[in-house]
Amino acid sequence: MKTDANARWLVSPDVRSTYSEDGAVLLDIRKGLCYSLNPVAARVWSTVEASPSGVDLRVLVDVMETHYKIPHGQLESDIDECLSKLENMGLVQRNGPFHESKAAGARG
């Protein structure tokens, strides 16, 4: 799924994380669910987490290019897929000019 390149990604407020050499473990405190991330997905997560005002796909790709020797287009596609999965699980939120966060809408 191709996301809007201008969307800004934020960590959902109910998610806590911890890191290890194996990646990361995320806890959704509202749902009481734990998720594990491999080291690559954990690096995407930590970049989003370190950006309280949100981070866009371009910045994520730029950061990941400094760590991995993968063609730009493949990296962009892989990160896009990772963000979509995290969003579907409610772990990140998309917040941009043309999107309203699903998670924020569900809190009503």
trRosetta pair geometry for C-beta under 8 A, 3 or more apart (Angstrom, degrees):
i j d omega theta_ij theta_ji phi_ij phi_ji
1 80 7.2 -151 84 149 60 102
1 81 7.3 121 38 -106 71 59
1 84 4.7 128 60 -119 117 154
2 80 6.2 -11 -124 178 47 149
3 7 5.6 -72 156 30 110 141
3 57 6.7 159 80 -60 109 135
3 80 5.5 -171 17 -149 97 94
3 83 6.2 -66 -1 96 155 130
3 84 6.5 -165 -48 -70 115 92
3 94 6.9 -143 -161 -111 130 142
4 7 4.3 104 76 -30 98 101
4 94 7.6 107 44 -175 104 133
4 96 6.0 -155 95 78 134 160
4 98 6.1 173 -108 61 167 119
4 99 6.5 -165 28 -33 141 123
5 56 6.7 59 164 173 57 114
5 57 5.1 -94 -138 49 62 127
5 58 6.4 60 -178 -40 101 95
6 56 6.3 -38 -149 -132 26 136
6 96 5.5 125 114 -162 81 136
6 97 6.5 -24 125 24 129 105
6 98 7.6 76 78 16 117 105
7 56 6.5 139 77 -126 44 82
7 57 7.2 54 58 -23 85 100
7 94 4.6 -20 -177 -163 132 105
7 95 7.2 118 -170 54 78 30
7 96 3.8 -108 -118 -24 54 143
7 98 7.8 -81 -80 56 86 86
7 99 5.6 19 -115 17 111 143
8 53 7.3 -50 176 135 144 66
8 54 3.1 63 157 142 113 137
8 55 6.5 118 -156 40 76 16
8 56 5.5 -55 -96 -69 61 76
8 94 7.4 129 67 -162 42 54
8 95 5.2 -44 74 76 93 80
8 96 5.3 144 10 -79 72 82
9 48 5.1 -62 116 -126 111 117
9 51 8.0 68 80 78 76 126
9 54 5.9 143 58 -157 31 84
9 55 5.6 -38 56 63 89 72
9 56 7.1 138 4 -101 85 28
9 57 7.7 90 -16 -60 120 62
9 60 7.5 19 35 -48 137 135
9 83 5.9 -91 -104 -140 148 124
9 92 5.3 4 -172 172 101 130
9 93 7.3 150 -154 77 54 43
9 94 6.1 -30 -98 -102 66 60
9 95 7.6 146 -100 24 18 78
10 48 6.9 163 -130 179 16 99
10 51 7.7 -117 -105 98 63 87
10 52 7.7 41 -134 -166 101 35
10 53 8.0 -93 -94 145 109 15
10 54 4.7 -57 -61 -91 90 84
10 92 6.5 152 78 -163 38 77
10 93 5.0 -23 65 61 93 94
10 95 5.6 12 1 9 120 125
10 101 8.0 -47 51 -95 114 138
11 15 5.7 -123 176 67 97 119
11 17 7.9 -91 -142 -18 142 124
11 45 7.7 72 -96 -165 108 78
11 48 5.7 131 -55 126 82 103
11 49 5.1 47 -49 -100 141 68
11 91 7.3 -43 -148 159 68 69
11 92 6.0 -55 -107 -108 37 72
11 93 7.8 18 108 16 10 85
12 15 4.8 83 69 -7 91 113
12 28 7.5 7 88 -121 134 95
12 90 5.9 39 -68 157 168 68
12 91 5.6 -137 13 -171 119 22
12 92 6.1 -130 -26 -94 84 16
12 93 5.4 113 -84 -30 74 98
12 103 5.3 -115 -121 -168 114 172
14 28 5.7 44 118 -162 104 70
14 29 5.2 -135 -177 51 82 83
14 30 4.0 -20 -166 -14 154 110
14 31 7.6 102 129 -1 137 79
14 90 8.0 -12 62 143 118 110
15 26 5.5 -9 -169 -173 110 108
15 27 6.9 152 -154 77 57 46
15 28 5.5 -28 -96 -97 78 63
15 29 7.4 -171 -92 2 24 81
15 91 5.3 86 -94 -147 156 71
16 26 7.2 152 78 -158 43 57
16 27 4.8 -14 59 59 94 100
16 29 6.2 58 -5 -39 109 110
17 24 5.4 -5 -167 -177 110 122
17 25 7.0 155 -152 80 60 48
17 26 5.1 -23 -98 -102 84 71
17 27 7.5 -173 -77 18 36 72
17 45 6.6 165 -121 150 157 130
17 46 7.9 -159 123 -85 154 69
17 49 6.4 -80 30 -95 147 154
18 24 6.8 158 81 -156 39 73
18 25 5.3 -9 59 56 90 95
19 23 7.5 -114 -144 133 69 29
19 24 5.0 -34 -101 -100 67 84
19 42 6.3 115 -125 -174 96 130
19 46 7.1 29 -82 -79 137 123
20 23 6.8 7 62 50 79 41
20 24 7.4 161 22 -92 67 34
20 25 7.5 34 2 -11 108 98
21 39 7.8 -20 167 -90 45 117
22 36 7.9 -24 123 -171 112 117
22 38 7.8 -78 164 -137 67 48
22 39 7.0 -121 170 -58 25 89
23 36 6.3 89 86 173 130 82
23 37 4.6 -157 163 96 121 65
23 38 4.7 -128 -89 -165 143 14
23 39 4.8 -112 -86 -62 75 45
23 41 6.6 25 -155 62 123 89
23 42 4.1 -180 -165 -35 68 132
24 36 7.3 163 87 -157 47 51
24 37 4.4 3 55 50 91 114
24 41 7.5 -121 36 101 106 85
24 42 3.8 147 -11 -120 105 105
24 45 5.6 -113 48 69 160 149
24 46 7.3 -179 -65 -50 145 93
25 34 6.0 -9 -176 -170 101 107
25 35 7.2 157 -159 80 53 45
25 36 5.5 -24 -103 -102 72 70
25 37 7.6 -159 -74 17 26 78
26 34 6.9 152 80 -158 50 54
26 35 4.5 -12 58 59 102 98
26 36 7.7 -172 18 -81 75 22
26 37 6.7 59 -16 -21 106 109
26 45 7.2 -129 -68 -146 123 151
26 91 5.9 32 151 -136 158 129
27 33 7.5 167 -151 88 51 41
27 34 5.3 -21 -98 -101 72 75
27 35 7.9 -171 -73 21 29 71
28 31 4.3 12 111 40 123 104
28 32 7.1 -41 89 17 80 18
28 33 4.8 9 45 55 111 87
28 34 7.8 -154 18 -74 72 28
28 35 7.4 52 -18 -8 98 107
28 89 7.8 -143 -51 150 141 94
28 90 6.5 61 -123 95 144 111
28 91 6.8 -102 -75 -93 108 77
29 32 7.2 32 -160 -76 30 47
31 90 7.2 109 -25 77 140 144
35 89 6.5 67 -81 163 154 155
35 91 6.7 -70 37 -78 155 142
37 41 3.9 -130 -166 99 104 112
37 42 4.5 145 106 -64 118 74
37 45 5.8 151 34 -15 179 142
38 41 5.2 84 50 18 72 103
38 42 6.8 -130 97 -11 32 94
39 42 5.4 -54 -142 36 30 117
39 43 6.6 34 157 -24 63 99
40 43 5.8 -51 -156 28 33 110
40 44 7.0 33 146 -15 62 100
40 68 7.4 38 -123 -64 108 146
40 78 7.9 -39 150 149 136 130
40 82 7.9 -127 121 -90 95 149
41 44 5.5 -48 -153 34 40 114
41 45 6.2 44 147 -21 68 104
41 82 5.4 -169 -118 -145 89 126
41 86 8.0 163 -167 -61 110 115
42 45 5.3 -50 -145 37 34 116
42 46 6.2 35 156 -21 67 104
43 46 5.8 -48 -141 35 32 109
43 47 6.5 34 155 -20 61 104
43 63 7.8 -172 157 128 102 111
43 64 6.7 117 118 -105 124 85
43 67 6.3 -120 -167 72 160 169
44 47 5.9 -60 -156 34 29 111
44 48 6.6 25 151 -14 65 106
44 60 6.2 39 -138 -160 84 120
44 64 7.0 4 -82 -76 79 123
44 79 5.9 171 -114 -134 129 88
44 82 5.2 79 67 122 173 148
44 83 7.3 -127 169 -63 135 77
44 86 8.0 -154 115 -28 123 148
45 48 5.9 -59 -151 38 32 107
45 49 5.9 30 153 -20 68 112
45 86 7.4 172 -92 -109 91 148
46 49 5.4 -53 -140 41 32 115
46 50 6.1 33 158 -22 65 108
47 50 5.9 -55 -144 36 27 109
47 51 6.8 13 157 -10 60 113
47 55 6.2 -109 141 85 91 172
47 59 7.6 178 166 125 123 96
47 60 5.7 132 109 -118 145 77
47 63 5.1 141 -117 95 143 165
47 64 7.8 -82 -26 -52 158 82
48 51 6.1 -75 -155 41 30 104
48 55 5.6 -134 -111 37 56 121
48 60 7.4 7 -62 -94 83 118
48 92 6.0 -37 167 -117 159 129
51 54 6.0 -38 128 107 110 8
51 55 3.9 92 65 -47 166 104
51 59 7.7 98 -85 114 160 148
54 95 5.6 -119 -91 63 149 110
55 59 4.9 -112 -171 80 96 133
55 60 5.9 110 132 -54 118 88
56 59 5.4 97 58 10 69 100
56 60 7.2 -131 105 -4 37 92
56 96 8.0 82 -104 -96 100 122
57 60 5.5 -58 -149 38 34 114
57 61 6.2 35 155 -20 69 104
57 76 6.7 66 164 -148 114 87
57 79 6.5 141 -149 109 85 123
57 80 6.4 22 -131 -82 132 84
57 83 7.4 -93 -96 -9 93 160
58 61 5.9 -54 -149 35 29 110
58 62 6.4 31 152 -20 63 106
59 62 5.6 -53 -148 36 33 114
59 63 6.4 33 154 -19 66 104
60 63 5.8 -54 -149 36 30 110
60 64 6.2 24 157 -14 65 110
60 79 5.2 154 125 -175 125 147
60 83 7.8 127 69 -58 178 126
61 64 5.8 -60 -144 42 29 108
61 65 6.2 38 155 -29 65 105
61 72 6.7 62 175 -157 126 78
61 75 5.5 115 -142 118 88 112
61 76 5.0 -1 -99 -86 136 78
61 79 6.0 -141 -77 22 74 155
62 65 5.8 -51 -149 27 28 115
62 66 7.4 29 153 -22 58 99
63 66 6.1 -57 -168 24 35 110
63 67 7.4 11 146 -3 65 109
64 67 5.8 -69 -157 44 43 104
64 68 5.7 -19 167 29 82 111
64 70 7.8 -32 139 45 108 118
64 75 5.6 171 104 -170 127 123
64 79 6.3 -155 -6 -72 159 129
65 68 6.9 -79 -119 61 26 71
65 70 7.8 -119 -109 53 63 77
65 72 6.9 3 -94 -101 127 77
65 75 6.3 102 -74 133 79 175
68 75 6.8 155 86 -106 121 119
70 74 5.2 -111 163 88 104 115
70 75 4.6 130 95 -65 114 97
70 78 7.5 -22 141 16 156 144
71 74 4.6 79 67 12 91 108
71 75 6.8 -165 89 -10 43 89
72 75 5.8 -60 -147 37 27 112
72 76 6.3 27 157 -20 65 107
73 76 5.8 -53 -147 35 29 112
73 77 6.4 28 155 -17 63 107
74 77 5.7 -56 -148 38 31 111
74 78 6.1 30 155 -18 66 109
75 78 5.8 -56 -144 38 29 110
75 79 6.2 25 158 -16 65 108
76 79 6.0 -57 -144 39 27 107
76 80 6.2 31 155 -22 62 110
77 80 5.6 -55 -147 36 28 115
77 81 6.4 28 154 -19 63 106
78 81 5.7 -54 -150 35 30 111
78 82 6.4 33 151 -20 64 105
79 82 5.4 -51 -147 36 34 114
79 83 6.3 35 154 -19 66 104
80 83 5.9 -54 -148 36 28 110
80 84 6.4 31 152 -21 62 106
81 84 5.7 -53 -149 34 31 114
81 85 6.5 31 154 -18 64 104
82 85 5.9 -57 -152 35 30 109
82 86 6.4 27 153 -15 65 108
83 86 5.7 -56 -145 40 32 110
83 87 6.1 34 154 -22 66 107
83 92 6.4 -75 -152 75 74 149
83 94 7.9 85 163 -77 116 101
84 87 5.6 -54 -146 36 29 112
84 88 6.3 30 155 -21 64 106
85 88 5.7 -53 -147 35 31 111
85 89 6.6 21 156 -10 63 108
86 89 6.0 -63 -151 42 31 106
86 91 4.4 -85 -170 69 83 113
86 92 4.4 41 126 10 117 111
87 90 7.6 43 -179 -73 33 23
87 91 7.4 -94 -71 51 23 70
87 92 5.4 -59 -76 73 66 88
87 93 7.2 112 -124 -103 87 25
87 94 6.1 10 -116 -27 137 101
87 102 7.4 97 175 30 95 124
90 102 7.8 -105 -104 96 77 109
90 103 5.5 121 -148 -95 84 112
93 101 4.1 11 -168 -135 116 127
93 102 7.4 -155 -129 42 83 67
93 103 4.9 -96 -92 34 111 124
93 104 6.6 75 -147 -25 145 96
94 99 4.8 -33 120 126 111 153
94 101 6.2 168 61 -100 54 71
94 102 8.0 47 35 1 93 85
95 99 6.8 -137 -118 89 17 102
95 101 5.5 -17 -78 -54 82 109
96 99 4.8 49 49 32 89 103
100 104 6.9 -109 169 68 81 117
100 105 6.1 78 131 -53 112 118
101 104 3.9 76 78 9 114 107
101 105 6.5 -179 94 -9 61 84
102 105 5.7 -62 -151 40 32 112
102 106 6.2 30 154 -23 67 110
103 106 5.8 -57 -147 33 30 111
103 107 7.0 40 153 -35 61 100
104 107 6.0 -48 -159 13 34 116
105 108 7.1 6 174 -42 43 95
